[in-house]
Amino acid sequence: MSNPAAHVAALYRYPVKGLSPERLEGVRLAPGGTFPLDRAYAIGNGPTGFDPAAPSYLPKVRFLMLMRNERLAALDTRLDDATRTLTIRRGGATVAEGRLDTAEGRAAIEAFFDAYEADELRGPAEVLHVPGFSFSDVAAKVVSLINLESVRDLAGRIGAAVDPRRFRGNLLVEAMPAWSELDLVGRRVAIGGVVLEGMDRIVRCAATNVNPDTAERDLTIPRALDENYGHGDCGIYLRV
């Protein structure tokens, strides 16, 4: 990176939109791609209009997601790459499990969310997936970068701990000056031998208000950003 002291502190992927992050020890990126299996699946909130034969970007309100469905944060989920088995735990106990590459497995996961999110569903839950498609919050295939110094600066301004997992980033970077990541938009940066181009700031929504451990809305991050910095941005999207 342009700052020689800066380095990647953690790597995360989010196999199912709105569900748990999975920490990675390393990742291989391809030009124009996302983290492998990042947002590869989504849980449709009733009818979504998603066409697997012609997959295209849809707004996140069509799916279960933390901005409106904070109870998702109480779930600990893991996807096994080899079998595509999704395991859902709550309070340390397995509450659902199913292979997402089989109709039976998808039905088991859908039945769980039909019950778990019954009060917030607009129709039956549906597991959605198309190989190579990412259910990102933006149409372009990107990776997201969160500067841990920016998160610490925000925490200092509001006088409360701010877990960086609230921002659901792929790359968590250490030893960058606070908010200097915003200056990378329109510039190229090398990270671990990979060249990425800053595409846009990430405008934060109410999903960041949700505590990733308690599933409670205990902070008002978008408002805090606006009040302290005059914008609602934290982190950036980059293209490989």
C-alpha positions as CSV (number, residue, x, y, z in Angstrom):
1,M,0.0,0.0,0.0
2,S,1.1,3.6,-0.4
3,N,1.7,3.8,3.4
4,P,4.4,1.2,4.0
5,A,3.3,0.6,7.6
6,A,-0.3,-0.2,6.5
7,H,-1.2,-3.9,6.4
8,V,-4.2,-6.2,6.3
9,A,-5.3,-7.1,9.8
10,A,-8.1,-9.5,8.8
11,L,-10.0,-10.9,5.9
12,Y,-13.7,-11.7,5.9
13,R,-16.2,-13.2,3.5
14,Y,-20.0,-13.3,3.9
15,P,-21.3,-16.4,2.0
16,V,-24.9,-15.6,2.7
17,K,-26.1,-12.0,2.5
18,G,-27.0,-10.7,5.9
19,L,-25.6,-13.7,7.8
20,S,-22.3,-14.3,9.7
21,P,-18.9,-13.2,8.5
22,E,-16.3,-16.0,8.1
23,R,-12.7,-15.1,8.8
24,L,-10.1,-16.2,6.2
25,E,-6.4,-16.9,6.5
26,G,-5.8,-15.9,2.9
27,V,-7.7,-15.4,-0.3
28,R,-7.0,-15.6,-4.0
29,L,-8.6,-12.8,-6.1
30,A,-9.3,-12.7,-9.8
31,P,-9.5,-9.6,-11.9
32,G,-13.1,-8.2,-11.8
33,G,-14.1,-10.6,-9.1
34,T,-15.2,-10.6,-5.5
35,F,-13.9,-12.6,-2.6
36,P,-14.7,-16.2,-3.5
37,L,-18.3,-17.0,-2.4
38,D,-18.8,-13.6,-0.9
39,R,-22.5,-12.9,-0.9
40,A,-22.9,-15.9,-3.1
41,Y,-26.3,-16.7,-1.6
42,A,-29.2,-14.6,-0.4
43,I,-32.4,-15.4,1.4
44,G,-35.3,-13.9,-0.5
45,N,-37.9,-12.0,1.6
46,G,-41.0,-13.3,-0.2
47,P,-41.2,-12.6,-3.9
48,T,-38.0,-10.9,-5.1
49,G,-38.3,-10.8,-8.9
50,F,-34.8,-12.4,-9.1
51,D,-34.4,-14.3,-12.3
52,P,-31.7,-17.1,-12.1
53,A,-31.7,-17.3,-15.9
54,A,-30.7,-13.6,-16.1
55,P,-29.3,-12.6,-12.7
56,S,-29.1,-8.9,-12.1
57,Y,-28.7,-6.5,-9.2
58,L,-31.7,-6.0,-6.9
59,P,-32.0,-3.6,-3.9
60,K,-31.2,-5.3,-0.6
61,V,-34.7,-4.7,0.7
62,R,-35.8,-7.7,-1.4
63,F,-33.7,-10.0,0.8
64,L,-33.4,-10.7,4.5
65,M,-30.7,-8.3,5.7
66,L,-29.5,-6.5,8.9
67,M,-30.8,-3.1,8.0
68,R,-34.4,-4.4,8.7
69,N,-33.9,-7.9,10.2
70,E,-31.5,-7.4,13.1
71,R,-32.4,-10.8,14.6
72,L,-30.1,-12.3,11.9
73,A,-27.1,-11.1,14.0
74,A,-28.1,-13.6,16.7
75,L,-27.3,-16.5,14.4
76,D,-23.8,-18.0,13.9
77,T,-23.6,-19.5,10.4
78,R,-21.0,-21.3,8.5
79,L,-20.8,-22.6,4.9
80,D,-18.7,-25.6,4.1
81,D,-17.1,-25.0,0.7
82,A,-16.8,-28.7,-0.3
83,T,-20.4,-29.7,0.4
84,R,-22.1,-26.3,0.4
85,T,-23.7,-27.2,3.7
86,L,-24.9,-24.2,5.6
87,T,-25.0,-24.7,9.4
88,I,-27.0,-22.3,11.5
89,R,-26.4,-22.1,15.3
90,R,-28.0,-20.0,17.9
91,G,-26.8,-19.9,21.5
92,G,-24.2,-22.6,20.7
93,A,-26.8,-25.1,19.5
94,T,-27.4,-26.1,15.9
95,V,-30.9,-25.0,14.9
96,A,-30.8,-25.7,11.1
97,E,-28.5,-27.4,8.5
98,G,-28.9,-28.0,4.9
99,R,-26.9,-28.5,1.7
100,L,-27.6,-25.5,-0.5
101,D,-26.8,-27.4,-3.7
102,T,-29.8,-29.7,-3.1
103,A,-33.6,-29.0,-3.1
104,E,-34.0,-30.8,0.2
105,G,-31.2,-28.8,1.9
106,R,-32.5,-25.5,0.6
107,A,-36.0,-26.4,1.9
108,A,-34.6,-27.1,5.4
109,I,-32.9,-23.6,5.5
110,E,-36.0,-21.9,4.1
111,A,-38.3,-23.6,6.6
112,F,-36.0,-22.3,9.4
113,F,-36.2,-18.7,8.2
114,D,-40.0,-19.0,7.6
115,A,-40.3,-19.6,11.3
116,Y,-37.4,-17.5,12.6
117,E,-38.4,-14.4,10.6
118,A,-42.1,-15.0,10.5
119,D,-43.1,-11.5,11.6
120,E,-40.9,-9.8,9.1
121,L,-41.3,-11.9,6.0
122,R,-43.4,-10.7,3.0
123,G,-43.8,-14.3,1.8
124,P,-42.0,-17.6,2.0
125,A,-38.2,-17.4,2.4
126,E,-36.2,-18.6,-0.6
127,V,-32.5,-19.5,-0.9
128,L,-31.2,-17.8,-4.0
129,H,-27.9,-18.5,-5.8
130,V,-26.4,-18.4,-9.3
131,P,-22.8,-19.5,-9.8
132,G,-20.5,-16.5,-10.1
133,F,-23.2,-14.0,-9.1
134,S,-22.8,-11.8,-5.9
135,F,-25.7,-10.4,-4.0
136,S,-23.8,-7.3,-3.1
137,D,-25.3,-4.0,-2.1
138,V,-23.9,-2.6,-5.4
139,A,-24.2,-3.8,-8.9
140,A,-20.4,-4.0,-9.6
141,K,-18.3,-6.8,-8.4
142,V,-16.1,-5.3,-5.7
143,V,-14.3,-5.9,-2.5
144,S,-14.8,-3.6,0.5
145,L,-12.1,-2.1,2.7
146,I,-12.5,-0.9,6.3
147,N,-9.8,1.2,7.9
148,L,-9.6,0.2,11.6
149,E,-8.2,3.6,12.5
150,S,-11.3,5.3,11.1
151,V,-13.5,3.0,13.3
152,R,-11.4,3.9,16.3
153,D,-11.7,7.6,15.6
154,L,-15.5,7.2,15.3
155,A,-15.6,5.3,18.6
156,G,-13.6,8.1,20.3
157,R,-16.0,10.7,19.0
158,I,-19.1,9.0,20.2
159,G,-17.6,7.6,23.5
160,A,-18.6,4.0,22.8
161,A,-16.9,0.9,21.5
162,V,-17.5,0.3,17.8
163,D,-16.9,-3.3,16.6
164,P,-15.5,-3.1,13.1
165,R,-17.7,-6.1,12.2
166,R,-20.6,-3.7,12.1
167,F,-19.3,-2.6,8.7
168,R,-19.1,-6.1,7.1
169,G,-15.9,-5.4,5.2
170,N,-13.8,-7.9,3.3
171,L,-10.4,-6.2,4.0
172,L,-9.8,-4.8,7.5
173,V,-6.7,-2.6,7.3
174,E,-4.4,-1.5,10.1
175,A,-2.0,1.5,10.4
176,M,-3.6,3.8,7.9
177,P,-4.3,7.3,9.1
178,A,-8.0,7.7,10.0
179,W,-10.2,8.4,7.1
180,S,-7.3,8.3,4.6
181,E,-9.0,5.3,2.9
182,L,-11.5,7.8,1.4
183,D,-8.7,9.4,-0.6
184,L,-8.1,6.1,-2.4
185,V,-11.3,6.5,-4.6
186,G,-10.1,6.9,-8.1
187,R,-6.6,5.6,-7.3
188,R,-4.9,2.3,-7.5
189,V,-3.4,0.5,-4.5
190,A,-1.4,-2.7,-4.2
191,I,-2.3,-5.1,-1.3
192,G,-0.5,-8.4,-1.0
193,G,0.5,-8.5,-4.7
194,V,-3.0,-7.6,-5.9
195,V,-3.8,-4.3,-7.5
196,L,-7.1,-2.7,-6.6
197,E,-8.8,0.4,-7.8
198,G,-10.8,2.6,-5.4
199,M,-14.3,2.8,-6.9
200,D,-16.5,4.6,-4.3
201,R,-17.1,5.4,-0.7
202,I,-19.5,3.2,1.2
203,V,-22.5,5.1,2.5
204,R,-23.7,3.5,5.7
205,C,-27.2,2.4,6.5
206,A,-29.0,1.2,9.7
207,A,-27.4,-2.2,9.5
208,T,-24.4,-0.7,11.3
209,N,-26.6,0.1,14.3
210,V,-26.9,-3.6,15.0
211,N,-24.5,-5.1,17.6
212,P,-23.0,-8.2,16.0
213,D,-22.9,-10.0,19.4
214,T,-26.2,-9.1,20.9
215,A,-28.3,-8.4,17.8
216,E,-29.5,-5.2,19.5
217,R,-29.7,-1.8,17.8
218,D,-27.5,0.0,20.4
219,L,-25.8,2.7,18.3
220,T,-26.8,5.1,15.6
221,I,-23.8,4.9,13.3
222,P,-25.1,6.8,10.2
223,R,-26.2,9.7,12.4
224,A,-22.9,9.7,14.3
225,L,-21.0,9.8,11.0
226,D,-23.0,12.7,9.7
227,E,-22.8,14.7,13.0
228,N,-19.1,14.2,13.4
229,Y,-17.8,14.3,9.9
230,G,-20.5,15.8,7.7
231,H,-21.0,12.6,5.7
232,G,-22.3,9.1,6.2
233,D,-19.4,7.2,4.7
234,C,-17.1,4.5,6.3
235,G,-14.9,2.3,4.1
236,I,-14.6,2.1,0.3
237,Y,-15.4,-0.3,-2.5
238,L,-12.5,-1.4,-4.7
239,R,-12.3,-3.3,-8.0
240,V,-9.7,-6.0,-8.4
